[in-house]
Amino acid sequence: MHHEESADQHLAMLSEKLNLTDDQKEKIKPILQDQMRQMKAVHEDSSLSEEQKRAKMKSVHESLHDQINAVLTPEQQAKFKQMRQEQMQKHKGMEEGKEHE
């Protein structure tokens, strides 16, 4: 199943950027797997409107970030926050690009 794989990929990326310890990886992996399951469930829930799906995905993401933050050292938390801001900037750029079409 490719969802498990993407949790592993996500973990590998975080691990590399944040220099996670083995202990931290053990704690973060199930958090990521759980998030993947929740995302998939939201994605496949046909009773939700696009707007509701987006809102739900956002809350899944936010709870994921909180859970990961709890495992990180203050130094890693700062780096993690910066990574997320960079991703949001990139995402915003893409969103704005779409609107101009």
PyMOL commands that set and color helices and strands:
alter all, ss='L'
color gray80, all
select helices_A, chain A and resi 2-18+22-44+50-71+74-99
alter helices_A, ss='H'
color red, helices_A
deselect
rebuild
show_as cartoon
